[in-house]
Amino acid sequence: MMESGVPVCNSCGEQVGVNANGELFVACHECNFSICKACVDLEIKEGRKLCLRCGAPYDENSLDDAEMKVSANRSTMAAHLSDPQEVGLHARHVSSVSTVDSELNDESGNPIWKNRVESWKDKKNKKKKTASKAEIKAEKDDQVPSEQQMEEKLSPDAAQPLSAIIPIPSTKLTPYRAVIIMRLVILSLFFHYRITHPVDSAFGLWLTSVICEIWFAFSWVLDQFPKWSPINRETFIDRLSARFEREGEPSQLAAVDFFVSTVDPLKEPPLITANTVLSILAVDYPVDKVSCYLSDDGAAMLTFESLVETSEFARKWVPFCKKFAIEPRAPEFYFAQKIDYLKDKVQPSFVKERRAMKRDYEEFKVRINGLVAKAQKTPEEGWTMQDGTSWPGNNTRDHPGMIQVFLGHTGAHDIEGNELPRLVYVSREKRPGYQHHKKAGAENALVRVSAVLTNAPYILNLDCDHYVNNSKAVREAMCFLMDPQVGRDLCYVQFPQRFDGIDRSDRYANRNTVFFDVNMKGLDGLQGPVYVGTGCVFNRQALYGYGPSSMPSLPKSSSSSCSWCGCCSCCCPSKKTPKDPSDVYRDAKREELDAAIFNLREIDNYDEHERSMLISQMSFEKTFGLSSVFIESTLMENGGVPESVNPAALINEAIHVIGCGYEEKTAWGKEIGWIYGSVTEDILTGFKMHCRGWRSIYCMPVRPAFKGSAPINLSDRLHQVLRWALGSVEIFLSRHCPLWYGFAGGRLKWLQRLAYTNTIVYPFTSLPLIAYCTIPAVCLLTGKFIIPTLSNLASTLFLGLFMSIIVTSVLELRWSGISIEDWWRNEQFWVIGGVSAHLFAVFQGFLKMLAGVDTNFTVTSKGADDGEFGELYIVKWTTVLIPPTTLIIINLVGVVAGFSDALNKGYEAWGPLFGKVFFAFWVILHLYPFLKGLMGRQNRTPTIVVLWSVLLASVFSLVWVRINPFVGKADNSSLSQGCISIDC
């Protein structure tokens, strides 16, 4: 029995002992964790040099000089592992996903984990005894990381970093930060003045305006401070090739699975989808490393037949692209370029082959358009395939899963006999009574199918209307993901969205330039940009819920249920309680178990029976579902599938994993894959990854990586913004709200949390915004104002506030490089969207989350007709247009009424009038693009002419009535007297 008051080792249970100086031995000076010298030596010997409690590194110098005095007999700690819920945690640290095994002891009563570890050690010892000198040398080489081996063999140039951070010059960033601080000080003084100087004659208007202004300041803080440390990045593709594509050796570049998702081919034109697929198949990347998966969530035969035509045309298009290195590699957009296509093309056959290819593409378009025309009317008996059988997807809500591999290793080659990337059609099973989770569910089905068939370590997802504009985009991403220093804790590389087909003035801010060129650069200097739903290259391991290998595992409490809300403790902050020594020991042994059994270099040492036992032992099925093939693929960090596997068996397994019931009682959509619970699953998915400790990177190549189409029609644009805002409201009302989720792990930086908070609270700005835009009209109609008579100090504060706003914007334009027109369009649409789509999203979000009333969204039309920018002038009336229209009308009426009142009251009324009219014109100016959209096509009278004509005519009429130029005062009085004398 141990003496009372003497510290006990939390690992072995014996006394800690003292060092050479007779003082108590302490291995970690950060948390004073009790552990003896022998256990520390064992930890360091096995490569674990971090404290088991706090993760701080041990002081190795003091450990080397320490001399311990410990008891000779050490007791075992097996009894501390009797609780089954403390063992069996998913290997490699699945955040918030725990697995529980009911049988943790073997027939002899010994813990199974112990037998497994001993078996693993025995196998290593046998190998060491039987290995020859050559094998021993090879084994030592294998113990060296592959990246280190490669760097030793590379030239100095190839061994250099694959990317570099280019900081914003201090001459641009320092003044920007100084103005932000100055603006905060001015805001504080401004609010002090506003609150201490109420307007008694218009107290209600004053109070409303102050509340609105405080909310605007809060929103500004949320938006501004995540942009505190913006950065730029540069990639070196030549170094990537020198390192992983050495001459005479097979390419060592990592494989990539492309995901393309579509639903309704009548709203998402098949020709656009076909161009996206063709651009993927023609990327500048080894063909055996590329696989393209098309998800048809509408199970449309039109999509399937279009893909058949696309795969056939790809046999001509892909070799043409690679032979002449054309850009972009989407034929529709390549042939539409108004450039000199002969520039830099020295091959004499180029002109001839280009003409032939353009003719082939026109014939391809005719075939696709013919399929679309045929699909306009569905036969009563449903669609029939060429072999006479009924199309399985005739009932879009009740059909089996479908998979068809068109191209690839065993498929057709191009016209030159070269292999083509794999192209796979996927339509997941759908049955009544199951939740399918829309796009997020379709993406998760593709994750499982691709893991079974190709299992590339990286995944690139694109919308069906986003084609590859830069054929080297994948290489750009690999410069980060395959860099051993940068890629260790990297979950995804996000590219900015760029668009075709937008009007020259970008009337409705479709390009989102401020977000993609300012906000995202700021986030890149923190923990990384948010995931925006397309143009993103994922680390597959991050999608599986694993944490980064460079981070210590989360404590057990991070995956336990909250005592008062029943959900994960990440969702709410809780008091930190001191860890029980047995818990620390279990965590240490769990890490040993992970390293022994699930180390990806060691799992191949087990035969098939042992491997299946391990999978069952750890209850992987509770996390990933009932598919041993898929579960084994999750353990292969570098991806790939065994060459000896029967392709037919893999197809059958792929059909199994896209079944509608596969995700039942698993972690899909909760902790792994695309996360369910919001129509904006992209924000939620990226947020969960950042909470696990992952980082993301923003990649902005000179030539845009991807380009897509945007809804340039006013109604479609507002409905798109409405959908985004509704998703943010849903996240705000869920357990994943950044205001309270993810505190337990401590892995989300506070500025990153501010950024995520901004992404989910911005729709609520619509409430104070619509109130603030109404105040000018009310002031003009009632003659009251929200600000008292200004003193010199108050005038200085207002002037300083306006100047700080202007200077902040100017400096932001300076370091970001965006134009003032893009900034102004963003400001205008912030008001337009705020008083329309965001307002409806708030109400619909509360109805959906509190009353269960769901809102269905139609897919935005991707194509424009009636000539260039024809769709821009189409007015589709919707209830979303009512609030901004009302605001424009009441402010115009208010301006007219204000001038009328000033004319009646005389010169003393003109001073207050200018302040009121200024705010009214602020509202009208911001809503001007909306008003222009309501006016329709440009061949009519310009909107600005109509607007100024109405205003000036109204004011002139009032002035005319006031002056009465044709009636003299004397005549007027005599006329009135004459009228009085008449006996009516």
Secondary structure by P-SEA (a helix, b strand, c coil): ccccccccccccccccccccccccccccccccccccaaaaaaaaaaccccccccccccaaaaaaabbbbbbcbbbbccccccccccccccccccccbbbbbccccccccccaaaaaaaaaaaaaaaaaaaccaaaaaaaaaaaccaaaaaaaacccccccccbbbbcccccccaaaaaaaaaaaaaaaaaaaaaaaccccccaaaaaaaaaaaaaaaaaaaaacccccccbbbbbbaaaaaaaccccccccccbbbbbbbbbcccccccaaaaaaaaaaaaacccccccbbbbbbcccccaaaaaaaaaaaaaaacaaaaaaacccccccaaaaaaccccccccccccaaaaaaaaaaaaaaaaaaaaaaaaaaacccccccccccccccccccccccccbbbbbccccccccccccccccbbbbbbcccccccccccaaaaaaaaaaaaaacccccbbbbbcccccccccaaaaaaaaccccccccccccbbbbbbbbcccccccccccccccccccaaaaaaaccccccccccbbbcccccccccccccccccccccbbbccccccccccccccccccaaaaaaaaaaaaaaaccccccccccccaaaaaaaaaaacccccccccaaaaaaaacccccccccccaaaaaaaaaaaaccccccccccccccccccccccaaaaaaaaaaaabbbbbbbbcccccccccccccaaaaaaaaaaaaaaaaaaaaccccccccccccccccaaaaaaaaaacccccaaaaaaaaaaaaaaaaaacccccccccaaaaaaaaaaaaaaaaaaaaaaaaacccaaaaaaaaaaaaaaaacaaaaaaaaaaaaacccbbbbbccccccccccccccccbbbbcccccaaaaaaaaaaaaaaaaaaaaaaacccaaaaaaaaaaaaaaaaaaaaaaaaaaacccccccaaaaaaaaaaaaaaaaaaaaacccccaaaaaaaaaaaaaccc
